Amino acid sequence: MSRFLPVFSIFLIFLINFQSYSQVTVKNLKCEYLENPVGLDETHPRFTWQMELHKPGNYQSAYELAVGTTETDVASGKGDVWQSGVVESSVIPVVYGGKGLNPFTRYFWSVRVKDESQQWSDWSLPHFFETGMMGQLSWKGKWITDTYDFNVKPAAYFRRAFKTDKTIKSARVYIAAAGLYELSINGKRIGNHRLDPTYTRFDRRNLYVTYDVTENLQQGNNAVGVLLGNGWYNHQSTAVWYFDKAPWRARPKFCMDLHITYSDGTEEVIATDERWKTSESPVIFNSIYTAEHYDARKEQPGWDTPNFDAKGWKNIYTTGAPSNNIVAQALHPIRNVREYRPVSLKKIDEYTWLYNFGQNMSGVTRMKVNGPQGTTIRLKHVERLDSAGRADMSNIDVHYRPTDDSDPFQTDILILSGKKEDDFMPRFNYKGFQYVEVTSDNPLNLSEENLTAYFMHSDVPPVGKINSSNNTLNKAWQASNASYLSNLFGYPTDCPQREKNGWTGDAHIAIEVGLYNFDGITVYEKWLADHRDEQQSNGVLPAIIPSSGWGYQWANGPDWTSTIAIIPWNIYLFYGDTRLLELCYDNIKRYVDYIDEQYPTGITDWGLGDWVPVKSVTPKEYTSSTYFYIDALILAKTAKLFGKMTDFERYSTLAEKIKSAINKKYLDYETGIYGSGLQTELSVALHWNLVPEELRSKVADNLARRVEQDNKHIDVGLLGTKTILNALSENGYAQLAYEVASQETFPSWGWWIVNGATTFYENWPLDAGSDISLNHIMFGEVNAWYYKALGGIFPDEDQPGFKNTVLKPNFVKGLTHFEASHESPYGNIISSWRRKGKTIEYEVTVPANSTATLYLNGKSIRENNKPLEKNPLIELNKSDPGMHILRLKAGSYSFSIK
């Protein structure tokens, strides 16, 4: 018996551990792609989760979801609002299908899943989402402002004091603004968002933001404070884009409802009305485009606290709403994401200092400084220095048209109080910069501690990462990500300094850069709503979105404004979510129909063409017609997806007509040459599948020869950067593509990096005479190419959202190792390889509830040092001396390839 007990104990421990190992669990629960969001207007929210991989081959065979108003009930799977019942499905997202949701209500939700062995998980810990206004009729507050004169420069304070006699159970603020705001309660700023609400076409749609302020209120006396800034609503600076003449332009205004629920069940709403008071603030000027001016002498300490004496404050004005469409802002907000300290400080003289932060970025600086009262400090933010080592703005101020010298470009102005250490950081502005030249009209003693920089952008979670044996490649990936984020502010922009415009072409070229690296769906869904607001009834879209009216007559066209089709399609591929395609379907259709009506032959020259090429110019007609084809094809595929078979047949026919027209005009069928045989011409045809199948290898050979003639360097512009590397690597020339991508001499991405670039540039030469912003994402496709060609990670159009991942890695010479990972909706995909002599060691991770199709070249392939057929998780679809196609179930694999 004494000998049996240890054996029994070991067995019991093994059994417990096995059960624990086998236990099905879920993680990463989100509603509308946000964690526990507050203030949603969505009537049918989407739910997503991931399944933990506890054993190889794990997948979800069914799920059950519960939504209710009581957390304890939902925790046990009882939902008084919706119970999905058992649904035999492994696909996410899941769309809410219960009864109508009420405004101002917290709903809890929980999910359980069943795995392939019919084992159920426990119900997940409840998560929640909370509804907001759910319509225009729920608002109580009035829109208020301080004046009707939009030429007034100082930003306005607003305050309202009130008293609560009961114990507070919960409180929410719902605030909408035309312009920008900062909200505070009882002297404390609420939230850490910047530049709220995000920019929209103000006369067609406005956003409101919700805050849980339960902990900020107190029983007794309270005060709410709001500081209003201009943003894009009241553009007082003058530039070529005419935002100062926007049809919506007015003095900033806002509307706010503060909902308080007391412990006794009663409710109260403190809303904007005539009881609010207003006063000028120390922000004496603010421009989203140029800078911010602050006079610390005008500070009113405690202005947003209950006991502040507001004597002298004025009555507010009530005013009309900017639009009849006030909706919830449901996206990852703009924040100060990363802090930078100076890497160097140069004192030029006793009045002038030059700070270098070592990184080009979008954002603001924060100055803390003591000095004599009335001392005026100017902080000039620039990307580069001139030959004398001074701040040089000549590459970024070219579109600014000032009427006087009161609003210097990218130059904050701080006037010191003389009473304390003044602390200034712009509230309603951001800039693009690496250097800050600080000048003062009084001698000061500054150090590195006086100035801090903040990299500011939409705080989208990172989901991708690459690493390789090539340090220049690694730096290029980092630099392109820095440019992508520097140009993400609730909408994708072209550059964070000179324009801050939502250029459509830049954005669709960079869509895969964004989606491989960041969880950007919330920002793109918001921006495509901007598209729907801006589209004219005839289908035309402007080149920049949002727009005050500029861009409908020039710079638009299918090569740019195909965002309306390309971005929703890519969201579908990366997330497996059809909602954005559904919302944009009629818009895509109107857009394609307009081009078809204007250009019935299928050939169009409407557009900008291969913008900023190295040297060779591709015909605009060729590239614009290709994007017309892309749009028609996406529309046809989307129609089929939604069961609109008449549309599917119509637009499939149209796409084929356009393709045939392009090939008839530009393809020499005998030689396999498109146009003049330029890199852009040949790669566009290959990448976008214009080439007849029987000519594909010939066209690819021609492209390879052309690249060889160009000394293995790029000779493309914006549109060609999207296609050149992909066309090579996807058509048998991955090694050549890598040699082009890894060049470190002009023209190349590496040329920028070895010359000190920390972001991507707008032009290939370092000494270009125009188009010379140093922070553009337009040439960033090489970043996405790393994931696709070297990591081999592709979404599968037949099983989107990486339900099945297509893996086609290329083990190029010149790299000893490469690793790419991407956090897909189902979990983290890893594709990593290392060269050891003549053997490639290839590691793959396929997340639970998903599969992968792996393409490998090699004479001998083993997994975990065993023949492939020995692994039951691998299905060998095809095997020959040249190519192995393997179907992989969820799990981790280690291949040896010779």
Residue pairs with C-beta under 8 A, 6 or more apart in sequence:
21 54
21 55
22 54
22 55
22 119
23 54
23 119
23 121
23 122
24 51
24 52
24 54
24 58
24 113
24 114
24 115
24 119
24 120
24 121
25 51
25 52
25 54
25 121
25 122
26 49
26 50
26 51
26 52
26 111
26 112
26 113
26 121
26 124
27 49
27 50
27 51
27 52
28 48
28 49
28 50
29 35
29 47
29 48
29 49
29 109
29 111
29 124
29 127
30 47
30 48
30 49
30 127
31 37
31 40
31 45
31 46
31 47
31 48
31 109
31 127
31 128
31 129
32 40
32 42
32 45
32 46
32 129
32 330
32 522
33 46
33 48
33 519
33 521
33 522
34 330
34 332
34 522
35 127
36 127
36 128
36 129
37 129
37 130
37 330
38 129
38 130
38 132
38 172
38 210
38 211
38 212
39 130
39 131
39 132
39 172
39 174
39 208
39 209
39 210
39 328
39 329
39 330
40 129
40 130
40 131
40 132
40 328
40 330
41 131
41 132
41 133
41 134
41 135
41 327
41 328
41 330
42 328
42 330
43 100
43 101
43 134
44 95
44 96
44 97
45 95
45 96
45 129
46 93
46 94
46 95
46 96
46 577
46 579
47 65
47 92
47 93
47 94
47 95
47 96
47 109
47 111
48 92
48 93
48 94
48 825
49 92
49 111
49 113
49 124
50 825
50 826
50 827
50 847
50 848
50 849
51 58
51 59
51 60
51 113
51 115
51 826
51 827
51 848
51 849
52 58
52 848
53 827
53 847
53 848
53 890
53 891
54 848
56 873
56 889
56 890
56 891
56 892
57 116
57 872
57 873
57 889
57 890
57 891
58 115
58 116
58 848
58 849
58 890
59 90
59 115
59 116
59 848
59 849
59 850
59 851
59 889
59 890
60 89
60 90
60 113
60 114
60 115
60 848
60 849
61 88
61 90
61 114
61 115
61 116
61 118
62 86
62 87
62 88
62 89
62 113
62 114
63 84
63 86
63 87
63 89
63 94
63 111
63 112
63 113
63 114
64 77
64 83
64 84
64 85
64 86
64 87
64 111
64 112
64 113
65 79
65 82
65 83
65 84
65 87
65 94
65 109
65 110
65 111
66 74
66 77
66 78
66 79
66 82
66 83
66 84
66 109
66 110
66 111
66 123
67 74
67 79
67 81
67 82
67 83
67 96
67 98
67 107
67 108
67 109
68 74
68 78
68 79
68 80
68 81
68 82
68 107
68 108
68 109
69 80
69 81
69 105
69 106
69 107
69 108
70 80
70 108
71 108
71 126
71 128
73 79
73 80
74 108
74 109
74 110
74 123
74 126
75 108
75 110
75 123
75 125
75 126
76 123
77 83
77 110
77 112
77 123
79 98
79 109
79 110
81 98
81 99
81 101
81 107
82 96
82 97
82 98
82 99
83 98
84 94
84 97
86 114
87 94
90 803
90 849
91 576
91 801
91 803
92 576
92 801
92 825
92 826
93 575
93 576
93 577
93 825
101 107
101 131
101 134
102 131
102 134
103 131
103 132
103 133
103 134
103 135
103 138
104 130
104 131
104 132
104 133
104 138
104 172
104 259
105 130
105 131
106 128
106 129
106 130
107 128
107 129
107 130
107 131
108 126
108 127
108 128
109 126
109 127
109 128
109 129
110 123
110 124
110 125
110 126
110 127
111 123
111 124
112 120
112 121
112 122
112 123
112 124
113 120
113 121
114 120
114 121
115 121
130 172
130 210
132 174
132 208
132 210
132 328
133 139
133 174
133 208
133 326
133 328
136 324
136 325
136 326
139 174
139 255
139 257
139 326
140 257
140 269
140 271
141 255
141 256
141 257
141 271
141 272
141 273
142 255
142 271
142 272
142 273
142 274
142 318
143 178
143 253
143 254
143 255
143 272
143 318
143 319
143 320
143 321
143 322
144 158
144 253
144 254
144 255
144 272
144 273
144 276
144 316
144 317
144 318
144 319
145 156
145 228
145 250
145 251
145 252
145 253
145 254
145 316
145 317
145 319
146 152
146 156
146 158
146 228
146 251
146 278
146 314
146 316
146 317
147 156
147 251
147 317
148 250
148 251
148 317
148 319
149 251
150 234
150 236
150 249
150 250
150 251
151 236
152 251
153 236
153 284
153 285
154 280
154 281
154 283
154 284
154 285
155 227
155 228
155 229
155 230
155 252
155 280
155 281
155 283
155 284
155 286
155 428
156 227
156 228
156 252
156 278
156 279
156 280
156 281
157 225
157 226
157 227
157 278
157 279
157 280
157 281
157 300
157 303
157 304
157 313
158 225
158 226
158 227
158 228
158 254
158 276
158 277
158 278
158 316
159 223
159 224
159 225
159 226
159 276
159 277
159 278
159 303
159 304
159 308
159 310
159 313
160 223
160 224
160 270
160 272
160 275
160 276
160 277
161 221
161 222
161 223
161 306
161 308
161 310
162 221
162 222
162 223
162 224
162 270
163 220
163 221
163 222
164 217
164 218
164 219
164 220
164 222
164 260
164 262
164 268
165 219
165 220
166 219
166 262
166 263
166 264
166 266
167 219
167 262
167 263
167 264
168 214
168 217
168 218
168 219
168 260
168 261
168 262
168 263
169 214
169 261
169 262
169 263
170 212
170 214
170 260
170 261
171 212
171 213
171 214
171 216
171 217
171 258
171 259
171 260
171 261
172 210
172 211
172 212
172 213
172 258
172 259
173 183
173 185
173 190
173 210
173 211
173 213
173 224
173 256
173 257
173 258
173 259
174 208
174 209
174 210
174 256
174 257
174 258
174 259
175 181
175 183
175 208
175 209
175 211
175 226
175 254
175 255
175 256
175 257
176 197
176 206
176 207
176 208
176 209
176 254
176 255
176 256
176 326
177 196
177 197
177 206
177 228
177 252
177 253
177 254
177 255
178 202
178 206
178 233
178 248
178 250
178 252
178 253
178 254
178 322
179 228
179 229
179 230
179 231
179 233
179 234
179 252
179 253
179 254
180 195
180 196
180 197
180 228
180 229
180 230
180 231
180 233
180 252
180 288
180 427
180 428
181 196
181 197
181 226
181 227
181 228
181 229
181 252
181 254
182 189
182 226
182 227
182 229
182 427
183 189
183 190
183 191
183 211
183 224
183 225
183 226
183 256
184 190
184 224
184 225
184 226
184 227
184 304
185 213
185 216
185 217
185 222
185 223
185 224
185 225
185 304
186 216
186 217
186 218
186 222
186 223
186 304
186 305
186 306
187 223
187 302
187 304
187 305
188 216
190 211
190 213
190 216
191 209
191 211
192 335
192 336
193 209
193 333
193 334
193 335
194 333
194 334
194 335
194 336
194 427
194 430
194 456
195 231
195 288
195 334
195 428
195 430
195 489
195 490
196 209
196 329
196 333
196 334
197 206
197 207
197 208
197 209
197 329
198 207
198 329
198 331
198 333
198 334
198 489
198 490
198 491
198 526
199 231
199 232
199 489
199 490
199 491
199 546
200 206
200 207
200 529
200 530
200 533
200 546
201 248
201 530
201 533
201 534
201 546
201 547
202 232
202 233
202 246
202 248
202 322
202 323
203 247
203 248
203 322
203 323
204 323
204 325
204 533
205 323
205 325
205 327
205 529
205 530
205 533
206 321
206 322
206 323
206 325
206 326
206 327
207 326
207 327
207 328
207 329
208 255
208 326
208 327
208 328
208 329
209 328
209 329
209 333
210 328
213 258
217 260
220 306
221 306
221 307
222 306
223 304
223 305
223 306
223 308
224 256
224 258
224 270
224 304
225 303
225 304
226 254
226 256
227 281
227 283
227 427
228 252
228 253
228 254
229 252
229 283
229 286
229 288
229 427
229 428
230 236
230 252
230 286
230 287
230 288
230 428
231 252
231 288
231 428
232 243
232 246
232 288
232 546
233 246
233 248
233 249
233 250
233 252
233 322
234 249
234 250
234 251
234 252
235 243
235 244
235 246
235 249
235 287
235 288
235 289
235 548
236 244
236 285
236 287
236 407
237 243
237 244
237 287
237 289
237 290
237 400
237 402
237 407
238 244
238 400
238 401
238 402
238 403
239 289
239 399
239 400
239 401
240 399
240 401
241 399
241 499
241 501
241 544
241 548
241 550
242 548
242 549
242 550
243 289
243 548
245 548
245 549
246 548
246 549
247 548
247 549
248 322
248 548
250 319
250 322
253 319
253 322
254 272
255 272
255 321
255 326
256 271
256 272
257 269
257 270
257 271
257 272
258 269
258 270
258 271
259 267
259 268
259 269
260 267
260 268
260 269
260 270
261 267
262 268
273 318
274 315
274 316
274 318
276 316
277 310
277 313
277 314
277 315
277 316
278 313
278 314
278 315
278 316
279 300
279 303
279 310
279 312
279 313
279 314
280 298
281 298
281 300
282 294
282 295
282 296
282 297
282 298
282 299
282 300
283 292
283 293
283 294
283 427
283 428
284 293
284 294
284 295
284 298
285 292
285 293
285 406
285 407
285 413
286 292
286 293
286 426
286 427
286 428
286 429
287 407
287 428
287 429
288 428
288 429
288 430
288 500
289 400
289 500
290 400
290 407
290 408
290 409
290 410
290 411
290 429
291 381
291 407
291 408
291 409
291 410
291 411
291 412
291 413
291 426
291 429
291 431
292 412
292 413
292 426
292 427
292 428
292 429
293 412
293 413
293 414
293 415
294 412
294 413
294 414
294 415
294 424
294 426
295 415
296 414
296 415
296 416
296 417
296 422
296 424
297 373
297 374
297 415
297 416
297 417
297 418
299 417
300 308
302 308
303 310
329 526
330 522
330 526
331 458
331 490
331 522
331 523
331 525
331 526
332 458
332 459
332 460
332 461
332 519
332 522
332 523
333 458
333 459
334 456
334 457
334 458
334 459
334 489
334 490
335 456
335 457
335 459
336 363
336 364
336 454
336 455
336 456
337 454
337 455
337 456
337 457
337 459
337 485
338 454
338 455
339 452
339 453
339 454
339 455
340 357
340 358
340 359
340 361
340 452
340 453
340 454
340 455
341 357
341 448
341 452
341 453
342 355
342 356
342 357
342 358
342 448
342 451
342 453
343 356
343 357
343 358
344 355
344 356
344 358
345 353
345 354
345 355
345 356
345 446
345 447
345 448
346 353
346 354
346 356
346 389
347 353
347 446
348 354
348 390
350 443
350 444
351 439
351 440
351 441
351 442
351 443
351 444
352 437
352 438
352 439
352 440
353 437
353 438
353 446
354 385
354 389
354 390
354 391
354 435
354 436
354 437
354 438
355 365
355 435
355 436
355 437
355 438
355 448
355 451
356 434
356 435
357 433
357 434
357 435
357 436
357 453
358 434
358 758
359 434
359 455
359 482
359 758
360 383
360 432
360 433
360 434
360 482
360 486
360 757
360 758
360 759
360 774
360 775
361 432
361 433
361 434
361 453
361 455
361 456
361 482
361 486
361 496
361 759
361 775
362 430
362 431
362 432
362 455
362 456
362 457
362 485
362 486
362 487
362 489
362 496
362 775
363 430
363 431
363 433
363 453
363 454
363 455
363 456
363 457
364 425
364 426
364 429
364 430
364 431
364 453
364 454
364 456
365 379
365 381
365 412
365 425
365 433
365 436
365 451
365 452
365 453
365 454
366 423
366 424
366 425
366 451
366 452
366 453
366 454
367 377
367 379
367 414
367 422
367 423
367 424
367 425
367 438
367 450
367 451
368 421
368 422
368 423
368 424
368 449
368 450
369 377
369 414
369 416
369 421
369 422
369 444
369 446
369 450
370 416
370 420
370 421
370 422
371 377
371 416
371 418
371 422
371 440
371 442
371 444
372 416
372 418
372 442
373 416
373 417
373 418
373 419
374 415
374 416
374 418
375 415
375 416
375 418
375 440
375 441
375 442
375 444
376 413
376 414
376 415
376 416
376 440
376 441
377 413
377 414
377 415
377 416
377 438
377 439
377 440
377 444
378 408
378 411
378 412
378 413
378 414
378 438
378 439
378 440
379 411
379 412
379 413
379 414
379 436
379 437
379 438
379 451
380 391
380 393
380 408
380 410
380 411
380 436
380 437
380 438
380 439
381 410
381 411
381 412
381 431
381 432
381 433
381 435
381 436
381 497
382 391
382 392
382 393
382 396
382 410
382 433
382 434
382 435
382 436
382 437
383 395
383 396
383 432
383 433
383 434
383 435
383 497
383 773
383 774
383 775
384 392
384 395
384 434
384 435
384 774
385 391
385 392
385 435
386 392
386 394
390 437
391 435
391 436
391 437
393 409
393 410
395 498
395 772
395 773
395 774
396 409
396 410
396 432
396 495
396 497
396 498
396 773
397 409
397 410
397 498
398 498
398 770
399 498
399 499
400 409
402 408
402 409
410 431
410 432
410 433
410 497
412 424
412 426
412 429
414 422
414 424
416 422
425 454
430 456
430 489
430 496
431 496
431 497
432 486
432 495
432 496
432 497
432 498
432 773
432 775
433 453
433 497
434 758
436 451
436 453
438 446
438 451
455 485
455 486
457 485
457 486
457 487
457 488
457 489
458 485
458 488
458 489
458 490
458 520
458 523
460 485
460 488
460 518
460 519
460 520
460 522
460 523
461 518
461 519
462 517
462 518
462 519
463 516
463 517
463 518
463 519
463 822
463 823
463 824
464 516
464 517
464 518
464 787
464 820
464 821
464 822
464 823
465 819
465 820
465 821
466 473
466 474
466 477
466 786
466 787
466 790
466 791
466 818
466 819
466 820
466 821
467 474
467 818
467 819
468 474
468 786
468 790
468 815
468 817
468 818
468 819
469 815
469 816
469 817
469 818
470 742
470 814
470 815
472 742
472 744
472 750
472 753
472 754
473 741
473 742
473 750
473 786
473 815
475 753
476 749
476 750
476 752
476 753
476 782
476 783
477 783
477 786
478 758
479 752
479 753
479 757
479 758
479 759
479 760
480 513
480 749
480 759
480 760
480 777
480 780
480 782
480 783
481 513
481 517
481 783
482 758
482 759
482 775
483 759
483 760
483 775
483 776
483 777
483 780
484 510
484 513
484 514
484 517
484 518
484 777
484 780
484 783
485 518
486 496
486 759
486 775
486 777
487 493
487 494
487 495
487 496
487 506
487 775
487 776
487 777
488 514
488 520
488 523
489 496
489 500
490 523
490 526
490 527
491 502
491 523
491 526
491 527
491 530
491 545
491 546
492 502
492 503
492 506
492 507
492 510
492 514
492 523
492 527
492 777
493 499
493 500
493 501
493 502
493 503
493 506
494 500
494 501
494 502
494 503
494 506
494 773
494 776
494 778
495 762
495 773
495 775
495 776
496 775
497 773
497 775
498 773
501 544
502 527
502 530
502 544
502 545
502 546
502 547
503 543
503 544
503 560
503 778
504 541
504 543
504 544
504 545
504 556
504 560
504 561
504 562
504 563
505 543
505 559
505 560
505 561
505 563
505 608
505 611
505 718
505 778
506 718
506 776
506 777
506 778
507 527
507 563
507 567
508 562
508 563
508 566
508 567
509 718
509 719
509 721
509 722
509 778
509 780
509 781
510 777
510 778
510 780
510 781
511 524
511 566
511 567
511 570
512 570
512 781
512 784
512 787
512 788
513 777
513 780
513 781
513 783
513 784
514 520
514 524
515 570
515 571
515 574
516 783
516 784
516 787
516 793
516 822
517 783
519 823
521 571
521 574
521 575
521 577
521 580
524 567
524 571
524 580
525 571
525 579
525 580
527 545
527 567
528 563
528 564
528 567
528 568
528 580
528 583
528 584
529 583
530 545
530 546
531 541
531 545
531 563
531 564
531 584
531 587
532 583
532 584
532 587
533 546
534 541
534 542
534 545
534 546
534 547
535 541
535 564
535 587
535 590
535 591
536 552
538 590
538 594
539 587
539 590
539 591
539 592
539 593
539 594
539 595
540 552
540 556
540 591
540 594
541 556
541 561
541 563
541 564
541 591
542 549
542 550
542 551
542 552
542 556
542 561
543 551
543 554
543 555
543 556
543 557
543 560
543 561
543 608
544 550
544 551
544 555
545 551
545 563
555 608
556 606
556 607
557 604
557 606
557 607
557 608
557 624
558 595
558 604
558 606
558 607
558 624
558 625
558 627
558 628
558 630
558 631
559 607
559 608
559 609
559 620
559 623
559 624
559 626
559 627
559 719
560 607
560 608
561 591
562 627
562 630
562 631
564 584
564 587
564 588
564 591
564 631
565 584
565 588
565 591
565 592
565 630
565 631
565 634
565 635
566 630
566 631
566 634
567 580
568 580
568 581
568 583
568 584
568 588
568 638
569 581
569 634
569 637
569 638
571 577
571 580
571 581
572 578
572 580
572 581
572 800
573 795
573 797
573 800
573 801
574 795
574 800
574 801
574 802
574 824
575 800
575 801
575 825
576 799
576 800
576 801
576 802
576 803
576 825
577 801
578 641
578 642
581 638
581 641
581 642
582 642
585 638
585 639
585 642
588 631
588 634
588 635
588 638
589 635
589 647
591 631
592 628
592 631
592 632
592 635
592 651
592 654
595 604
595 606
595 628
595 631
596 632
596 654
598 604
598 606
599 606
599 628
601 661
602 625
602 628
602 629
602 654
602 657
602 658
602 660
602 661
602 662
603 621
603 625
603 658
603 661
603 662
603 665
604 621
604 624
604 625
604 628
605 620
605 621
605 624
605 625
606 624
607 620
607 623
607 624
607 627
608 620
609 617
609 618
609 619
609 620
609 623
609 624
609 717
609 719
610 617
610 618
610 620
610 623
610 680
610 716
610 717
610 718
610 719
610 720
611 717
611 718
611 719
611 778
612 717
612 718
612 762
612 763
612 764
612 771
612 778
613 680
613 715
613 716
613 717
613 720
614 713
614 714
614 715
614 716
614 717
614 747
614 764
615 715
616 676
616 678
616 679
616 680
616 715
616 716
618 675
618 678
618 680
618 681
618 684
618 717
618 719
618 720
619 666
619 675
619 681
622 662
622 666
622 674
622 675
622 681
622 684
623 680
623 684
623 719
625 658
625 661
625 662
626 662
626 684
626 685
626 688
626 690
628 658
629 655
629 658
629 659
629 662
629 688
629 690
630 688
632 651
632 654
632 655
632 658
633 651
633 652
633 655
635 647
635 651
636 647
636 648
636 650
636 651
636 652
636 654
636 655
639 645
639 647
639 648
639 651
640 648
659 690
662 690
663 669
663 690
663 692
666 674
666 675
666 681
666 685
667 673
667 674
667 685
667 690
667 691
667 695
668 674
669 692
669 695
671 698
671 702
672 695
672 698
672 699
672 701
672 702
673 682
673 699
673 702
674 681
674 682
674 684
674 685
674 690
674 699
675 681
677 702
677 706
678 706
678 715
679 703
679 706
679 707
679 710
679 714
679 715
679 716
679 720
679 724
680 715
680 716
680 717
680 719
680 720
680 723
680 724
682 699
682 702
682 703
682 706
682 727
683 703
683 716
683 720
683 723
683 724
683 726
683 727
683 728
684 690
684 719
684 720
684 723
684 727
685 691
685 699
686 696
686 699
686 700
686 703
686 723
686 727
686 730
686 731
687 722
687 723
687 726
687 727
687 730
688 723
691 699
696 731
697 731
697 732
700 727
700 728
700 731
700 732
700 733
703 727
703 728
703 731
703 733
704 728
704 733
704 736
707 724
707 728
707 736
707 740
708 736
712 736
712 739
712 740
712 743
713 740
713 743
713 745
713 746
713 747
713 748
714 720
714 721
714 724
714 740
714 743
714 747
714 748
714 764
715 747
716 723
716 724
718 778
718 779
721 778
721 779
721 780
721 781
721 782
722 781
724 737
724 740
725 737
725 740
725 741
725 781
725 782
725 785
725 789
726 737
726 781
726 785
726 788
726 789
728 734
728 736
728 737
728 740
729 737
729 738
729 785
729 788
729 789
729 810
730 789
734 789
734 810
734 812
735 810
735 812
735 813
737 785
737 789
738 789
738 790
738 810
738 812
738 813
738 814
738 815
739 814
740 748
741 748
741 749
741 782
741 785
742 750
742 814
743 749
743 750
743 751
744 750
744 751
744 753
744 754
745 751
746 764
746 765
746 766
747 764
747 765
749 760
749 779
749 782
751 764
751 766
752 760
752 761
752 766
755 766
757 774
759 774
759 775
759 776
760 775
760 776
760 777
760 778
760 779
760 780
761 772
761 773
761 774
761 775
761 776
761 779
762 768
762 771
762 772
762 773
762 774
762 776
762 778
762 779
763 770
763 771
763 772
786 820
787 793
787 820
787 822
788 794
788 808
789 810
790 809
790 810
790 812
790 815
790 818
790 820
791 809
791 818
791 819
791 820
791 831
792 806
792 807
792 808
792 809
792 810
792 820
792 831
792 855
793 805
793 806
793 807
793 820
793 822
793 829
793 831
794 805
794 806
794 807
794 808
795 801
795 802
795 805
795 806
796 802
796 803
796 804
796 805
796 806
796 853
798 804
799 851
801 824
801 825
801 826
802 822
802 824
802 825
802 826
802 829
802 850
803 826
803 850
803 851
804 850
804 851
804 852
804 853
805 824
805 829
805 846
805 850
805 851
805 852
805 853
806 852
806 853
806 855
807 831
807 844
807 852
807 853
807 854
807 855
807 888
808 855
809 831
809 833
809 842
809 856
811 833
811 835
811 840
811 842
811 897
815 835
816 834
816 835
817 832
817 833
817 834
817 835
818 832
818 833
819 830
819 831
819 832
819 833
820 830
820 831
820 832
821 828
821 829
821 830
821 831
821 832
822 828
822 829
823 829
824 847
824 850
826 847
826 848
826 849
826 850
827 847
827 848
827 849
827 850
828 845
828 847
829 845
829 846
829 847
829 852
830 843
830 844
830 845
831 842
831 843
831 844
832 842
832 843
832 844
833 840
833 841
833 842
833 843
834 840
834 841
835 841
838 898
839 896
839 897
839 898
840 858
840 895
840 896
840 897
840 898
841 894
841 895
841 896
841 897
842 856
842 894
842 895
842 896
842 897
843 892
843 893
843 894
843 895
844 852
844 854
844 888
844 892
844 893
844 895
845 891
845 892
845 893
846 852
846 888
846 889
846 890
846 891
846 892
846 893
847 890
848 890
849 890
850 890
851 887
851 888
851 889
851 890
852 887
852 888
853 877
853 885
853 886
853 887
853 888
854 884
854 885
854 886
854 887
854 888
855 883
855 884
855 885
855 886
856 883
856 884
856 886
856 895
856 897
857 882
857 883
857 884
857 897
858 884
858 897
858 898
859 881
859 898
860 896
860 897
860 898
861 868
861 884
861 895
861 896
861 897
861 898
862 868
862 895
862 896
863 870
863 871
863 874
863 893
863 894
863 895
863 896
864 871
864 893
864 894
865 896
868 874
868 876
868 879
868 884
868 886
869 876
871 893
873 888
873 889
873 890
873 891
873 893
874 886
874 887
874 888
874 889
874 893
875 886
875 887
875 888
876 884
876 885
876 886
876 887
877 885
877 886
877 887
878 884
878 885
879 885
